[in-house]
Structures are given as C-alpha cells and as structure tokens.
C-alpha cells in the first residue's frame, strides 16, 4: 500500500513508519518537526526507496493537498498531535490548533483527494487517538468503544474533539474512516519528558525521581511496537466507521511502575545504592485522572490482535535501549521544557 503517516517523526508515528516500511509499504512521512519530533527516530529507514519525508504542518491545507496529489495514498494513518498533558495545562492553544484544526484540515484534504480519485473503495483514513478521551475510571471497570466521552484535560478534550470530527466526516461525507484509542505507550524513542524516560534518565543522573501525588494513579501500558502492529492490523482488517480500543493488558500503579524500573536499573546498571532511594513525591497534576484501563476484546475478537510483549519484557527492553542510546536522548534534553516541571496549573 501507499501510505501517508502524519507525525511520523514522533514516538508512536516513527514506530508505525519503521514497521510499515519493513513490511514493504510505500510511506510518505509528514511531520512539522516541532519540539518532540526527531528524524533520528526513522534513520533506520531513511535510505529505503519506499520511504520519503515531507516537513509540513497538517494545518496547511495547500501543503496537504500537494502531498496527497503527489503521493496518491491508498490510506492515511493520522498520528500528528500535541500529546503531553502537562504542556496542555500550561499552553492549551497549541493543542487546539494541531489536534482540532489540524485534523479538520487533514480530513478535508483527504476528502478532496478521495473525491477527485473517484471515491476508491480501498481508501482508508485511520485516526489514532487516546483512552484519555474517556475520562477517569474508579477501582473497577474498563473503557470500551461505547464508553461515554468525559475528557478532563485540554489535551484529552482536543483529542475528543478530533475523534468527533473524524466520525462526522465519515457520517456526513462518506469518507471511509477508522478510529483507534490506545492506552499509554512506552518503549524505544520515547521523548524524554514522559514518565518512563523521566524515571530512567533521572535515575541515571542521580536526580530525584518525581512521582505525582502518592503514585496511586493507574495506567495500562502498551509497548509501542505492539501498538504499531495493531494499527496496521486495524488499517488492513478494521470495519469502516468503527473504533478499536488498543490496550497492553498491563495495568499498574505509577508507584509500582517506577519501582519496577528502578529494580531493572539495579540489574542492568548497578551502583552503590538502590535507584529506588531516589524516588521523590511531588505535588499532583491538576485534574490528574485516577485510572485508565482498556477492554481490548473488540480488536482481539474481530481482528485477531493482542499484545505480544509483557510489561516486564517491555520495561527491560526499554531500559536497555536507553542505556545503549545515550547520544539520542542527550541531544533532546536541551529542547524547550525538557527536564522542567510542567503542568502545575500555576
């Protein structure tokens, strides 16, 4: 297939690009190269004849029209988004612009191309979203595809809005759309401001390892390369107009997650004192959702997909990757806001 992947220099997008190229798809990676993007993430496929890159903003309609006309995709995987909750608390405007206006612009460009091409039956537009649109769970229950939306942060509200736009373009204009909502991703190339990289890098630097509140918040963790495989499965086999929840089936409290990472570091990079001694509790994030947990039965039963990497396996692989790729993360630590406390709500 000929694919357009938006946000393909980001964390999840680059995993999709690497896997799609490895499977023989022709990929145009469109990325604005904002602070969280890194072309090193796709360096392994940069010379492949099936890979091409366009630095472009999904809010730029003319640029998107040209990209569709030139690449003539069979499908779009839309991953470009502002995604850091703490940054959305400090500066929500960028999230409204990219996640809502950008998605609208891309939908219109896709619709224009699809219409001019004669509405080919095989065309697909897969919009990649988050479980955070569903809000917060109590101690019991799981998010399903029918869970009511209840976003609690500017980030999740902007993603909820983009989900609604995609469904509306499917219902109103007949655009062949698919949606996915995933749990928290982790793995290689994870930008250093997110929880798991913060834990690893602060531990290695001998700095305090910050945990919001009491560390009781629960997340379901999905290895990023499993997620990329799931997205290509949804694209190939998913039912048009349908959404698919993609989870890692790995629920864990933040505090327990951090302790597990520290224990892995004790094994892989031992030092005189345990890394867990560096754990430090800090004031909680405003509106911090208590628990996310996904019911992945639809993607498992309809499409035959389930995660292949356990949390212990994935964490060990992730820690090892950061230990082996210091040049990658050191180059990103000087970017705006990395290493600072963001999202305090002040």
matplotlib code that plots the C-alpha trace (Angstrom):
import matplotlib.pyplot as plt

x = [0.0, 0.9, 0.6, 0.7, 1.7, 1.3, 3.6, 5.9, 9.0, 7.3, 7.3, 4.4, 4.4, 8.0, 7.3, 4.5, 6.8, 9.6, 7.2, 5.3, 8.5, 9.8, 6.6, 7.1, 4.6, 5.5, 5.4, 5.3, 6.1, 4.6, 5.9, 6.2, 9.3, 8.1, 9.9, 9.0, 9.9, 13.2, 14.3, 16.8, 13.7, 13.4, 17.0, 17.0, 14.6, 15.6, 17.5, 14.8, 13.3, 9.9, 10.3, 10.0, 9.7, 7.9, 8.3, 4.9, 2.1, -1.2, -2.9, -1.5, -4.2, -2.3, 0.7, -1.6, -3.3, 0.0, 1.1, -2.0, -1.7, 1.9, 1.9, -1.6, -2.1, -4.2, -4.5, -3.7, -2.6, -3.1, -0.9, 0.3, -0.8, 0.3, 0.2, 1.8, -0.9, 1.4, 2.1, -1.6, -2.2, 0.4, -0.4, -3.7, -3.7, -1.2, -3.3, -6.5, -4.7, -2.9, -5.3, -8.6, -7.8, -5.1, -7.4, -10.1, -7.6, -6.3, -9.8, -10.7, -7.5, -8.2, -11.8, -10.8, -8.3, -10.6, -13.5, -11.3, -9.9, -13.5, -14.0, -11.9, -13.4, -10.0, -9.2, -8.9, -8.4, -7.2, -7.3, -5.2, -6.4, -6.1, -8.0, -7.8, -10.9, -13.0, -12.0, -11.2, -12.2, -12.7, -11.2, -13.3, -14.4, -12.8, -13.1, -15.0, -15.6, -19.0, -17.8, -19.1, -16.5, -15.5, -12.2, -10.5, -7.5, -7.0, -5.1, -7.8, -10.5, -8.7, -8.4, -12.0, -12.9, -10.8, -12.4, -15.8, -14.7, -13.5, -16.8, -18.7, -16.7, -17.5, -21.2, -21.7, -19.4, -19.0, -15.2, -14.0, -12.7, -11.5, -10.6, -8.4, -8.0, -4.9, -3.6, -0.2, 2.6, 6.2, 9.4, 12.4, 12.5, 10.0, 10.5, 12.4, 9.6, 7.3, 7.1, 9.1, 12.0, 12.0, 12.4, 15.2, 17.2, 16.7, 17.8, 21.0, 21.8, 21.4, 18.5, 15.2, 12.7, 9.4, 6.1, 2.9, 0.8, 1.0, 1.7, -1.7, -2.8, -3.2, -2.4, -2.5, 0.9, 1.3, 4.7, 5.0, 6.0, 2.9, 0.8, 2.3, 1.4, -2.1, -2.6, -1.5, -3.9, -6.8, -6.0, -6.0, -8.9, -11.0, -14.6, -15.2, -16.7, -15.7, -13.4, -11.0, -9.6, -5.9, -4.5, -1.5, -3.4, -0.8, -2.4, -0.1, 0.1, 2.6, 4.5, 4.8, 5.8, 8.6, 9.8, 10.0, 12.1, 14.4, 14.8, 15.6, 18.2, 19.7, 20.3, 21.4, 23.4, 24.1, 25.5, 26.3, 22.8, 19.4, 17.9, 14.6, 16.2, 15.9, 12.1, 10.5, 6.9, 5.8, 2.6, 0.0, -1.0, -4.3, -7.2, -5.0, -7.2, -7.2, -7.2, -7.3, -7.9, -8.9, -11.1, -9.4, -11.9, -13.1, -9.7, -8.9, -12.1, -12.8, -9.2, -7.2, -4.8, -3.4, -0.1, 3.0, 5.2, 4.6, 5.3, 8.3, 9.8, 9.0, 10.4, 13.6, 14.0, 13.2, 15.8, 18.4, 17.6, 18.1, 21.4, 22.6, 21.4, 22.7, 23.5, 19.9, 18.4, 21.2, 20.6, 16.9, 17.5, 18.2, 14.9, 12.3, 10.8, 12.5, 13.6, 11.4, 8.2, 5.3, 1.6, 1.4, -1.6, 0.0]
y = [0.0, 3.6, 5.3, 8.8, 8.8, 12.1, 12.7, 10.0, 11.6, 11.3, 8.5, 6.3, 7.6, 6.6, 3.1, 2.9, 4.2, 1.7, -1.2, -0.2, 0.2, -3.1, -4.7, -3.3, -0.4, 2.9, 5.6, 9.4, 10.7, 14.2, 15.9, 19.6, 18.7, 20.5, 20.1, 16.4, 15.2, 13.7, 12.4, 10.1, 8.0, 7.0, 7.0, 3.2, 3.5, 6.9, 5.5, 2.9, 3.6, 3.0, 5.9, 9.7, 12.6, 15.9, 18.6, 20.1, 21.3, 19.5, 22.9, 24.0, 22.9, 23.8, 21.7, 18.8, 18.9, 18.8, 15.8, 13.9, 14.7, 13.7, 10.6, 9.4, 7.3, 4.2, 5.1, 7.7, 7.0, 10.2, 10.4, 14.0, 15.6, 17.6, 14.9, 15.9, 16.6, 18.8, 21.0, 21.3, 22.6, 25.4, 26.2, 24.8, 26.8, 24.6, 21.6, 23.2, 24.3, 21.0, 18.4, 20.0, 22.5, 20.2, 17.1, 19.1, 20.4, 16.9, 15.4, 18.0, 17.3, 13.6, 14.1, 16.3, 13.7, 10.8, 12.5, 13.5, 10.0, 8.6, 7.5, 4.3, 1.6, 0.6, 4.1, 4.3, 7.2, 5.9, 8.4, 7.5, 8.7, 8.0, 6.4, 9.7, 10.9, 8.6, 10.4, 8.6, 5.2, 4.1, 1.0, -1.3, -1.3, -0.9, 1.6, 0.1, 1.6, 2.6, 4.4, 8.0, 10.7, 12.6, 14.4, 16.1, 18.0, 20.4, 17.6, 14.9, 17.5, 18.4, 14.7, 14.1, 16.9, 15.4, 12.0, 13.6, 15.4, 12.1, 10.4, 13.3, 13.3, 9.6, 10.0, 13.2, 12.8, 9.1, 9.3, 5.8, 6.3, 4.2, 5.2, 3.8, 4.7, 3.4, 3.1, 4.7, 3.8, 3.2, 1.8, 3.0, 6.6, 7.8, 11.6, 12.4, 14.4, 11.4, 9.4, 6.3, 8.2, 10.7, 7.8, 6.2, 9.4, 11.0, 7.7, 7.6, 11.2, 10.7, 13.2, 12.8, 10.6, 12.5, 10.8, 12.9, 12.7, 9.4, 7.4, 5.7, 6.6, 3.5, 3.2, 0.4, 0.2, -0.7, -1.4, 1.0, -1.7, -3.7, -0.6, -0.1, -3.7, -3.1, 0.0, -1.7, -4.6, -2.1, -0.4, -3.7, -5.5, -3.0, -2.3, 1.1, 3.6, 1.5, 2.3, -0.1, 0.2, -0.9, -1.8, -3.5, -5.5, -4.3, -2.2, -0.9, 1.9, 4.7, 4.0, 0.3, 1.0, 3.3, 0.7, -1.9, 0.4, 1.1, -2.7, -3.2, -0.5, -2.1, -5.2, -3.5, -0.6, -1.4, 1.3, 1.5, 2.4, 1.2, 3.6, 3.4, 5.6, 8.5, 8.3, 11.6, 12.5, 15.9, 17.9, 16.2, 17.3, 19.4, 17.1, 14.0, 11.1, 8.2, 5.2, 4.2, 0.7, -0.6, -3.5, -4.7, -7.5, -6.0, -5.8, -9.2, -10.9, -9.1, -8.7, -11.4, -8.9, -8.9, -7.6, -9.8, -8.0, -8.3, -5.2, -6.8, -7.7, -4.3, -2.4, -4.4, -3.8, -0.1, 0.4, -1.4, 0.8, 4.0, 2.7, 1.9, 5.1, 7.9, 10.1, 10.1, 11.2, 13.6, 15.6, 16.1, 17.2, 20.7, 21.2, 23.6, 22.5, 19.1, 18.4, 21.1, 20.7, 21.5, 21.5, 22.7, 24.8, 28.0]
z = [0.0, -0.4, 3.0, 4.3, 8.0, 9.8, 12.8, 11.7, 13.3, 16.7, 19.2, 18.0, 14.5, 13.9, 15.1, 12.6, 9.8, 10.6, 10.7, 7.6, 5.5, 6.8, 5.5, 2.1, 2.2, 0.4, 3.1, 3.0, 6.5, 7.1, 10.2, 11.2, 13.3, 16.4, 19.7, 20.3, 16.8, 15.9, 12.5, 14.2, 15.1, 11.4, 10.5, 10.0, 7.0, 5.7, 2.7, 1.8, -1.6, -0.1, 2.4, 1.8, 4.1, 3.9, 6.6, 6.7, 9.0, 8.9, 9.4, 6.0, 3.5, 0.4, 1.5, 2.4, -1.0, -2.7, -0.6, -1.4, -5.1, -5.3, -3.2, -4.1, -0.9, -0.5, 3.2, 5.8, 9.4, 11.2, 14.3, 14.3, 17.6, 20.6, 23.2, 26.6, 29.2, 31.3, 28.3, 27.5, 31.0, 30.6, 26.9, 25.6, 22.4, 20.5, 21.3, 20.0, 16.8, 16.0, 17.3, 16.2, 13.4, 12.0, 12.0, 10.2, 7.6, 7.0, 6.7, 4.1, 2.2, 2.3, 1.3, -1.6, -2.9, -2.4, -4.2, -7.2, -7.4, -7.8, -4.2, -4.4, -2.2, -0.8, 0.6, 4.4, 6.9, 10.3, 13.1, 16.1, 19.5, 23.2, 26.0, 27.9, 26.0, 28.2, 31.4, 34.6, 36.0, 39.6, 41.0, 38.8, 35.1, 31.7, 28.9, 25.9, 22.5, 23.8, 26.9, 27.0, 26.4, 29.5, 28.8, 31.8, 30.4, 27.4, 25.7, 26.1, 25.2, 22.0, 21.1, 21.9, 19.5, 16.8, 17.3, 16.8, 13.6, 12.1, 12.9, 11.4, 8.2, 7.9, 8.5, 6.6, 3.6, 3.5, 4.0, 4.8, 8.4, 11.2, 14.7, 17.5, 21.1, 22.8, 26.3, 27.5, 25.1, 26.1, 24.5, 22.4, 21.2, 23.9, 24.3, 27.5, 29.1, 29.5, 32.7, 31.9, 30.2, 33.1, 35.6, 33.7, 32.9, 36.4, 38.0, 35.8, 36.6, 40.3, 40.5, 42.4, 40.5, 40.7, 41.4, 41.3, 44.4, 46.2, 43.0, 43.2, 39.6, 37.5, 33.8, 31.2, 29.4, 25.7, 24.1, 21.2, 18.6, 19.6, 19.0, 15.6, 14.7, 16.0, 13.9, 10.7, 11.6, 12.1, 8.8, 6.9, 8.6, 10.5, 9.7, 8.3, 10.7, 13.6, 16.5, 18.2, 21.7, 21.8, 25.2, 26.6, 29.2, 31.7, 34.4, 37.1, 39.7, 38.9, 42.1, 41.3, 37.7, 38.9, 41.4, 38.7, 36.5, 39.4, 40.0, 36.3, 36.5, 39.6, 37.5, 34.2, 35.6, 39.2, 41.6, 45.3, 46.4, 45.0, 42.4, 44.4, 47.0, 44.6, 44.4, 45.5, 45.8, 44.4, 44.2, 42.0, 38.5, 38.3, 37.3, 37.4, 36.2, 38.8, 36.5, 32.8, 31.7, 28.3, 27.3, 24.1, 23.3, 20.0, 18.4, 19.8, 18.7, 15.4, 14.1, 16.0, 17.5, 21.0, 22.5, 22.3, 24.9, 28.6, 30.8, 32.4, 29.0, 27.6, 30.5, 30.4, 26.6, 27.1, 29.9, 27.8, 24.8, 26.8, 28.2, 24.7, 23.0, 25.2, 22.2, 21.2, 24.4, 25.4, 22.1, 23.2, 26.7, 25.7, 24.0, 25.4, 28.7, 28.9, 32.5, 33.9, 36.0, 33.6, 34.1, 37.7, 36.9, 38.3]

ax = plt.figure().add_subplot(projection="3d")
ax.plot(x, y, z, "-o")
ax.set_aspect("equal")
plt.show()
